[in-house]
């Protein structure tokens, strides 16, 4: 197995077979955005191996993290303080927490993000007349953000949040 750097990804390969990858952006610093593992390789430790190898490769570089899984590996290895966590990471963690406590009644999914905005899809059999807006605010209760607008669709709602700081 080897870790290779491709356009916008660190990829863990076994021969020609891709097992897991980390999506990143690189400018004056490296922004680790998310970790993905192919379905048939999940639960076998490949993402963990990939993250550990990538963190070794990036040692001493200016790295910011927006992936909850990478943050958990950093904490497990006692590497806090060597990496900067972004507001986007906090949003992802809040969405995970929301889903842990509200699902299956309501489920949130990050759709897209840009400098100061994020769009989140809310789905589920939630009661629309019983304070639907409360669900939207639950995601950002500990964040420096507000609901900018929301749109109702057949599947649920897409909420656009406006943040008072850059997400990454």
C-alpha positions in Angstrom: 0.0 0.0 0.0 1.1 3.5 -0.7 -0.1 7.1 -0.3 0.2 9.2 -3.4 -0.6 12.9 -3.9 -2.9 13.5 -6.9 -4.7 16.6 -8.0 -6.6 17.8 -4.8 -6.3 14.4 -3.1 -4.0 12.3 -1.0 -4.9 8.7 -2.1 -4.2 5.4 -0.4 -3.8 2.7 -3.0 -3.2 -1.0 -3.0 -1.7 -1.5 -6.5 -4.1 0.2 -8.8 -7.0 -0.1 -6.3 -8.0 3.1 -4.5 -9.0 2.4 -0.9 -9.4 5.8 0.7 -8.6 9.5 0.0 -8.4 12.9 1.7 -9.7 15.9 -0.3 -7.5 19.0 0.2 -6.7 22.4 -1.2 -3.2 23.9 -1.2 -2.3 27.5 -1.4 0.0 29.1 1.2 -1.3 26.4 3.5 -2.8 23.0 3.2 -6.5 22.6 3.9 -7.6 19.1 4.7 -11.3 19.1 3.9 -12.7 15.5 4.1 -11.8 11.9 4.3 -13.5 9.3 2.1 -13.2 5.5 2.0 -14.7 3.3 -0.8 -17.7 1.3 0.4 -16.1 -2.1 0.2 -13.0 -1.0 2.1 -14.9 0.7 5.1 -14.2 -0.6 8.6 -10.7 -2.1 7.7 -8.6 0.8 9.0 -7.6 2.2 5.7 -8.8 5.8 6.5 -6.8 5.7 9.7 -3.7 4.5 7.9 -4.1 7.2 5.3 -4.6 10.0 7.8 -1.5 8.9 9.8 0.7 8.8 6.7 -0.6 12.2 5.5 -0.1 13.9 8.9 3.5 12.5 8.9 4.1 13.9 5.4 2.7 17.3 6.4 4.7 17.6 9.7 6.0 21.1 10.1 3.8 22.6 7.4 1.0 25.1 7.9 -2.1 22.8 7.9 -5.7 23.6 8.7 -8.3 20.9 9.2 -12.0 20.8 8.3 -12.6 17.1 8.6 -14.0 15.6 11.9 -12.4 12.3 11.2 -8.9 13.8 10.8 -9.4 15.8 14.0 -10.3 12.6 15.9 -7.1 11.0 14.7 -5.0 14.1 15.6 -6.5 14.0 19.1 -6.0 10.2 19.4 -2.3 10.7 18.5 -1.9 13.7 20.9 -1.0 16.1 18.1 -3.3 18.9 19.1 -1.7 22.3 18.7 0.2 21.3 15.5 -2.9 21.9 13.3 -5.5 24.7 13.0 -9.2 23.8 13.1 -11.6 25.8 10.9 -15.1 27.1 11.5 -16.1 24.6 8.7 -14.9 21.8 11.0 -17.1 23.1 13.8 -20.1 23.3 11.4 -19.5 19.7 10.4 -19.3 18.6 14.0 -22.5 20.5 14.8 -24.3 18.7 12.0 -23.0 15.4 13.3 -24.3 16.2 16.7 -27.7 17.4 15.3 -28.1 14.1 13.5 -27.1 12.1 16.5 -29.9 13.7 18.6 -32.6 14.5 16.0 -32.4 11.7 13.5 -34.6 10.1 12.1 -37.1 12.9 12.9 -34.8 15.4 11.1 -31.5 14.9 9.3 -29.1 17.5 8.2 -26.5 17.2 5.4 -23.9 19.8 4.3 -24.4 20.5 0.6 -21.9 23.2 -0.1 -19.8 25.9 1.4 -17.9 29.0 0.4 -16.0 31.6 2.3 -18.8 32.8 4.6 -21.8 30.8 3.5 -22.9 27.2 3.8 -26.0 25.3 2.5 -27.5 22.5 4.6 -30.2 20.2 3.5 -32.8 19.2 6.1 -34.9 16.1 5.5 -37.2 13.8 7.5 -40.7 13.5 8.8 -40.4 16.5 11.0 -43.5 18.5 11.9 -43.2 21.6 9.7 -45.8 23.6 11.7 -44.1 22.9 15.0 -41.1 25.3 14.9 -39.3 24.1 11.8 -37.0 27.2 12.1 -35.8 25.8 15.5 -34.2 22.9 13.7 -32.3 25.3 11.5 -31.1 27.3 14.5 -30.1 24.2 16.4 -27.3 23.5 14.0 -25.7 27.0 14.6 -26.4 27.5 18.2 -22.7 27.4 19.1 -21.5 29.0 15.9 -21.0 32.6 14.9 -23.7 32.5 12.2 -27.3 33.2 11.3 -29.9 31.8 9.0 -29.7 33.9 5.8 -32.6 32.2 4.0 -34.3 28.9 3.5 -36.2 27.2 0.7 -38.7 24.5 0.9 -38.6 21.6 -1.5 -40.5 18.3 -1.8 -37.6 16.5 0.0 -37.2 19.1 2.8 -35.5 22.4 3.2 -32.2 23.9 2.0 -31.0 26.4 4.5 -28.3 29.0 3.7 -26.3 30.1 6.7 -24.2 33.3 6.8 -21.1 33.2 9.0 -19.4 36.2 10.5 -16.0 34.7 9.7 -14.5 32.7 6.9 -15.3 29.0 7.1 -11.8 28.0 6.0 
